[in-house]
């Protein structure tokens, strides 16, 4: 039996890349992203913010303040150390997952909300809150 579609070119199964994020995150990606305490804190800050954009300085100051609040230790990691871990570890991971866009030149990041991510984070206790 002859295939009636033999004249047509094969359909590519390669995904089409888009600069606009979809609201689809796999469970595996969500679990990888929230596996680290610092990324959970970053995401909570971005979720609770009234704006979808922030600067790395604002984020680092928030993380430093939360660390002091949780531990009572003012001699913990400095804001510069926190920014270094953001630059080299956490922001690239979040950007790779499509959860944020990070502009290295302006030092601004934009959060893209994902209901599945937010629902899972809401089920987890915040650090220092039990």
N, CA and C of each residue as an Amber inpcrd file, in Angstrom:
protein
   390
   0.8340000  -1.1700000   0.0000000   0.0000000   0.0000000   0.0000000
   0.8840000   1.2400000   0.0000000   0.5960000   2.1710000  -0.8820000
   1.4090000   3.3670000  -1.0440000   0.9530000   4.4580000  -0.0880000
   1.9260000   5.1460000   0.5030000   1.6470000   6.2540000   1.3980000
   1.2880000   7.4720000   0.5660000   0.1100000   8.0690000   0.8020000
  -0.3470000   9.2260000   0.0340000   0.4580000  10.4740000   0.3220000
   1.2160000  10.5000000   1.4030000   1.9770000  11.6850000   1.7810000
   3.4460000  11.5690000   1.4190000   3.8130000  10.6650000   0.5220000
   5.2180000  10.4450000   0.2080000   5.8520000  11.6240000  -0.5170000
   5.0650000  12.5210000  -1.1290000   5.5990000  13.6920000  -1.8150000
   5.9990000  14.7970000  -0.8390000   5.4630000  14.7580000   0.3740000
   5.6890000  15.8290000   1.3230000   7.0190000  15.6400000   2.0340000
   7.6000000  16.7870000   2.4120000   8.8490000  16.7440000   3.1710000
   8.5620000  16.2360000   4.5740000   9.5040000  15.5350000   5.1870000
   9.2710000  15.0490000   6.5530000   9.1450000  16.2200000   7.5260000
   8.3010000  16.0390000   8.4960000   8.0920000  17.0630000   9.5090000
   9.2080000  16.9600000  10.5290000   9.8240000  18.0800000  10.8050000
  10.9010000  18.1040000  11.7860000  10.3230000  17.9330000  13.1770000
  10.9940000  17.1380000  13.9820000  10.5660000  16.9660000  15.3600000
  11.3770000  17.8400000  16.3130000  12.2080000  18.7300000  15.7780000
  12.9860000  19.6450000  16.5960000  12.0460000  20.6970000  17.1840000
  12.1770000  21.0200000  18.4700000  11.3250000  22.0580000  19.0380000
  11.6800000  23.4210000  18.4640000  10.6860000  24.2530000  18.3320000
  10.8940000  25.6140000  17.8450000  11.2100000  26.4760000  19.0500000
  12.3360000  27.1830000  18.9940000  12.7240000  28.0370000  20.1080000
  11.9590000  29.3360000  20.0500000  11.5930000  29.8370000  21.1950000
  10.8420000  31.0740000  21.2960000  11.4450000  31.9170000  22.4010000
  11.4420000  33.2340000  22.2170000  11.9540000  34.1100000  23.2590000
  10.8890000  34.3710000  24.3180000   9.6490000  34.0090000  24.0290000
   8.5740000  34.1690000  25.0000000   8.4130000  32.8510000  25.7430000
   8.5710000  32.8570000  27.0630000   8.4730000  31.6100000  27.7980000
   7.0600000  31.0530000  27.7690000   6.9610000  29.7400000  27.7580000
   5.6640000  29.1030000  27.8900000   5.4320000  28.8510000  29.3650000
   4.2460000  28.4780000  29.7260000   3.9670000  28.1830000  31.1250000
   4.1750000  26.7140000  31.4210000   4.9990000  26.0390000  30.6200000
   5.2680000  24.6270000  30.8040000   6.6650000  24.4140000  31.3630000
   6.7200000  23.9400000  32.5740000   7.9790000  23.5230000  33.1810000
   7.7790000  22.0670000  33.5740000   8.7570000  21.2470000  33.2680000
   8.6290000  19.8440000  33.6580000   8.8280000  19.7330000  35.1680000
   8.2680000  18.6980000  35.7290000   8.4260000  18.4450000  37.1620000
   9.9040000  18.2910000  37.5000000  10.6620000  17.6530000  36.6230000
  12.0960000  17.4650000  36.8510000  12.8050000  18.8050000  36.9610000
  12.4980000  19.7360000  36.0600000  13.1300000  21.0610000  36.0920000
  12.7400000  21.7880000  37.3730000  11.4760000  21.7320000  37.7350000
  11.0240000  22.3980000  38.9600000  11.7730000  21.8450000  40.1700000
  11.8870000  20.5250000  40.2510000  12.5730000  19.9200000  41.3980000
  14.0550000  20.2710000  41.4260000  14.6930000  20.3370000  40.2550000
  16.1100000  20.7380000  40.2050000  16.2710000  22.1820000  40.6710000
  15.3600000  23.0390000  40.2590000  15.4540000  24.4570000  40.5990000
  15.2380000  24.6740000  42.0920000  14.2580000  24.0070000  42.6660000
  13.9490000  24.2560000  44.0780000  14.7750000  23.3930000  45.0350000
  15.6630000  22.5750000  44.4980000  16.4840000  21.7060000  45.3450000
  17.4220000  22.4990000  46.2570000  17.7970000  23.6960000  45.8420000
  18.7390000  24.4940000  46.6400000  17.9740000  25.5630000  47.4260000
  18.2740000  25.6380000  48.7060000  17.6110000  26.5990000  49.6040000
  17.7000000  28.0320000  49.0940000  18.8680000  28.4160000  48.5890000
  19.0600000  29.7910000  48.1160000  18.1340000  30.1030000  46.9400000
  17.9580000  29.1510000  46.0130000  17.0580000  29.3830000  44.8770000
  15.6040000  29.4670000  45.3320000  15.2370000  28.6860000  46.3420000
  13.8700000  28.8020000  46.8710000  13.6440000  30.2030000  47.4310000
  14.6360000  30.7180000  48.1300000  14.5180000  32.0760000  48.6920000
  14.4480000  33.1260000  47.5720000  15.2450000  32.9520000  46.5300000
  15.2190000  33.8650000  45.3780000  13.8200000  33.8580000  44.7540000
  13.2960000  32.6620000  44.5280000  11.9850000  32.5430000  43.8940000
  10.8770000  33.1320000  44.7630000  10.9540000  32.9130000  46.0560000
   9.9390000  33.5020000  46.9460000   9.9930000  35.0270000  46.8850000
  11.1980000  35.5750000  46.8690000  11.3430000  37.0280000  46.7670000
  10.7180000  37.5310000  45.4700000  11.0210000  36.8690000  44.3500000
  10.4930000  37.2990000  43.0620000   8.9740000  37.1320000  42.9870000
   8.4590000  36.0440000  43.5510000   7.0160000  35.8050000  43.5490000
   6.2780000  36.8630000  44.3730000   6.8620000  37.2540000  45.4920000
   6.1950000  38.1930000  46.3980000   6.3560000  39.6510000  45.9770000
   7.2500000  39.9060000  45.0430000   7.5090000  41.2730000  44.5970000
   6.3300000  41.8010000  43.7820000   6.0420000  43.0760000  43.9430000
   4.9440000  43.6800000  43.1760000   5.3580000  43.9640000  41.7390000
   6.6510000  43.8990000  41.4650000   7.1740000  44.1460000  40.1240000
   7.7730000  42.8520000  39.5790000   7.7560000  42.6850000  38.2640000
   8.3310000  41.4710000  37.6770000   9.8240000  41.6150000  37.4180000
  10.3860000  42.8020000  37.6480000  11.8160000  42.9970000  37.4610000
  12.4480000  43.4980000  38.7620000  13.7220000  43.1790000  38.9100000
  14.4930000  43.6650000  40.0560000  15.9550000  43.7110000  39.6400000
  16.7750000  44.2650000  40.4860000  18.2090000  44.2920000  40.2100000
  18.8990000  43.2410000  41.0730000  20.0790000  42.8680000  40.6510000
  20.8450000  41.8940000  41.4290000  21.2350000  42.4770000  42.7870000
  21.4630000  43.7820000  42.8580000  21.7900000  44.4160000  44.1410000
  20.6230000  44.3170000  45.1230000  19.4170000  44.5660000  44.6340000
  18.2230000  44.4680000  45.4790000  18.0280000  43.0360000  45.9660000
  18.1960000  42.0890000  45.0560000  18.0460000  40.6830000  45.3990000
  19.0960000  40.2540000  46.4270000  20.3450000  40.6370000  46.2080000
  21.4260000  40.2720000  47.1320000  21.1950000  40.8910000  48.5120000
  20.7360000  42.1350000  48.5450000  20.4560000  42.7860000  49.8330000
  19.3360000  42.0490000  50.5670000  18.3210000  41.6220000  49.8410000
  17.2300000  40.8640000  50.4550000  17.7440000  39.5380000  51.0210000
  18.5500000  38.8250000  50.2380000  19.0780000  37.5370000  50.6790000
  19.9580000  37.6960000  51.9170000  20.7540000  38.7510000  51.9450000
  21.6220000  39.0290000  53.0990000  20.7660000  39.3250000  54.3270000
  19.7550000  40.1380000  54.1650000  18.8690000  40.4940000  55.2640000
  18.1290000  39.2600000  55.7980000  17.6710000  38.3910000  54.8970000
  16.9880000  37.1530000  55.3120000  17.9390000  36.2310000  56.0790000
  19.1760000  36.1440000  55.6280000  20.1560000  35.2910000  56.3050000
  20.4040000  35.7960000  57.7250000  20.5250000  37.0970000  57.8820000
  20.7350000  37.6790000  59.2120000  19.4970000  37.4420000  60.0750000
  18.3260000  37.6300000  59.4900000  17.0610000  37.4220000  60.2020000
  16.9330000  35.9690000  60.6890000  17.3040000  35.0280000  59.8370000
  17.1660000  33.6130000  60.1760000  18.1890000  33.1400000  61.1980000
  19.4060000  33.6450000  61.1000000  20.4830000  33.1350000  61.9550000
  20.8320000  34.0600000  63.1120000  20.4940000  35.3350000  62.9840000
  20.9050000  36.3050000  63.9880000  22.3810000  36.6370000  63.8960000
  23.0600000  36.0880000  62.8850000  24.4980000  36.2700000  62.7240000
  24.7750000  37.3440000  61.6750000  25.3100000  38.4770000  62.1070000
  25.6470000  39.5570000  61.1810000  26.9950000  39.3360000  60.5150000
  27.7210000  38.3000000  60.9350000  29.0430000  38.0370000  60.3900000
  29.0220000  36.9390000  59.3340000  27.8490000  36.5470000  58.8690000
  27.7370000  35.5090000  57.8490000  28.2300000  36.0160000  56.4950000
  27.7070000  35.4320000  55.4540000  28.1350000  35.7940000  54.1060000
  27.8650000  37.2640000  53.8090000  28.8300000  37.9100000  53.1570000
  28.6740000  39.3080000  52.7870000  27.7980000  39.4180000  51.5450000
  27.3450000  40.6110000  51.2800000  26.5320000  40.8450000  50.0820000
  27.3420000  40.5480000  48.8200000  28.6290000  40.8000000  48.8410000
  29.4810000  40.4990000  47.6850000  29.5620000  38.9920000  47.4670000
  29.6970000  38.2160000  48.5360000  29.7130000  36.7570000  48.4010000
  28.3820000  36.2400000  47.8630000  27.3030000  36.8200000  48.3250000
  25.9760000  36.4270000  47.8400000  25.8400000  36.7500000  46.3580000
  26.2800000  37.9490000  45.9570000  26.2110000  38.3220000  44.5360000
  27.0450000  37.3720000  43.6780000  28.1870000  36.9600000  44.1840000
  29.0410000  36.0290000  43.4380000  28.3170000  34.7060000  43.2150000
  27.6640000  34.1950000  44.2510000  26.9300000  32.9350000  44.0700000
  25.7240000  33.1230000  43.1480000  25.1290000  34.2980000  43.1780000
  24.0250000  34.5740000  42.2380000  24.5420000  34.5580000  40.8050000
  25.6270000  35.2920000  40.5360000  26.2070000  35.3850000  39.1920000
  26.6030000  34.0290000  38.6220000  27.2900000  33.2390000  39.4500000
  27.9310000  32.0320000  38.9340000  27.1070000  30.7580000  39.0770000
  26.1260000  30.7660000  39.9600000  25.3920000  29.5270000  40.2080000
  23.8860000  29.6630000  39.9950000  23.2590000  30.4920000  40.7780000
  21.8030000  30.4850000  40.8460000  21.1000000  31.1620000  39.6740000
  21.5510000  32.3390000  39.2820000  20.9010000  33.0120000  38.1490000
  21.0600000  32.2240000  36.8520000  22.2500000  31.6670000  36.5530000
  22.3490000  30.8440000  35.3410000  21.4000000  29.6390000  35.3600000
  21.2440000  29.0160000  36.5140000  20.3400000  27.8570000  36.6310000
  18.8900000  28.2810000  36.3810000  18.4890000  29.3900000  36.9700000
  17.1230000  29.8840000  36.7850000  16.8870000  30.3660000  35.3570000
  17.9140000  30.9610000  34.7670000  17.7960000  31.4340000  33.3820000
  17.7140000  30.2480000  32.4190000  18.5260000  29.2430000  32.6510000
  18.5220000  28.0430000  31.8090000  17.1540000  27.3540000  31.8380000
  16.5010000  27.3900000  32.9870000  15.1730000  26.7850000  33.1330000
  14.0800000  27.6480000  32.5080000  14.4170000  28.9090000  32.1650000
  13.4260000  29.8030000  31.5590000  12.5670000  30.5290000  32.5780000
  12.9850000  30.5130000  33.8320000  12.2020000  31.1380000  34.8960000
  12.4960000  32.6280000  35.0030000  13.7080000  33.0020000  34.6650000
  14.0800000  34.4230000  34.6590000  14.8030000  34.7460000  33.3650000
  14.8620000  36.0360000  33.0750000  15.7720000  36.5850000  32.0680000
  16.7230000  37.4760000  32.8470000  18.0100000  37.3410000  32.5730000
  18.9940000  38.1430000  33.2940000  19.8240000  38.9240000  32.3040000
  19.8060000  40.2540000  32.4510000  20.5900000  41.1430000  31.6020000
  21.8600000  41.5160000  32.3760000  22.9690000  40.9310000  31.9790000
  24.2200000  41.1460000  32.6950000  24.6910000  42.6000000  32.6170000
  24.3830000  43.2610000  31.5420000  24.8330000  44.6490000  31.3690000
  24.1080000  45.5860000  32.3430000  22.7960000  45.4660000  32.4150000
  22.0250000  46.3590000  33.2880000  21.8950000  45.8030000  34.7100000
  22.2870000  44.5160000  34.8890000  22.1950000  43.8480000  36.1900000
  20.7400000  43.6900000  36.6430000  19.8250000  43.6450000  35.6720000
  18.4140000  43.4690000  35.9940000  17.9590000  42.0710000  35.6220000
  16.9950000  41.5800000  36.3770000  16.4140000  40.3020000  36.0150000
  14.9010000  40.4140000  36.0150000  14.2990000  39.6160000  35.1470000
  12.8490000  39.5880000  35.0040000  12.3700000  38.1830000  35.3450000
  11.3500000  38.1270000  36.1600000  10.7690000  36.8590000  36.5870000
   9.5600000  36.5240000  35.7200000   9.5160000  35.2830000  35.2500000
   8.3520000  34.7780000  34.5080000   7.6170000  33.8420000  35.4440000
   6.3600000  34.1480000  35.7420000   5.6510000  33.2950000  36.6980000
   5.2260000  31.9780000  36.0520000   5.3540000  30.9300000  36.8300000
   4.9590000  29.5820000  36.4360000   4.0810000  29.0250000  37.5460000
   2.8060000  28.8200000  37.2770000   1.8980000  28.3460000  38.3280000
   2.3640000  27.0500000  39.0050000   2.8910000  26.0900000  38.2620000
   3.3270000  24.8350000  38.8830000   4.4590000  25.0850000  39.8850000
   5.3760000  25.9370000  39.5260000   6.4900000  26.2690000  40.4110000
   5.9800000  26.9730000  41.6630000   5.1030000  27.9410000  41.4640000
   4.5710000  28.6980000  42.5910000   3.7200000  27.8120000  43.5010000
   2.9410000  26.9050000  42.9200000   2.1240000  25.9910000  43.7260000
   2.9980000  25.0920000  44.5990000   4.0730000  24.5720000  44.0260000
   4.9640000  23.6990000  44.7940000   5.6720000  24.4840000  45.8960000
   6.1470000  25.6830000  45.5740000   6.8200000  26.4960000  46.6020000
   5.8750000  26.8540000  47.7450000   4.6160000  27.0940000  47.4320000
   3.6350000  27.4320000  48.4650000   3.4470000  26.2750000  49.4490000
   3.6680000  25.0410000  48.9930000   3.5080000  23.8590000  49.8470000
   4.7050000  23.6350000  50.7610000   5.8230000  24.2550000  50.4510000
   7.0450000  24.0620000  51.2380000   7.1610000  25.1520000  52.2910000
   7.5860000  24.7940000  53.5070000   7.7660000  25.8360000  54.5230000
   8.9490000  26.7250000  54.1440000   8.7910000  28.0140000  54.4300000
   9.9020000  28.9510000  54.2030000  11.0190000  28.6160000  55.1770000
  12.2510000  28.8390000  54.7670000  13.4100000  28.5550000  55.6280000
  13.2980000  29.4020000  56.8920000  13.5770000  28.7860000  58.0020000
  13.5400000  29.5040000  59.2690000  12.1440000  29.6010000  59.8550000
  11.1300000  29.1090000  59.1100000   9.7550000  29.1840000  59.6100000
   9.2130000  27.8170000  59.9780000  10.0840000  26.8590000  60.2110000
   9.6250000  25.5490000  60.6370000   9.7370000  24.5190000  59.6600000
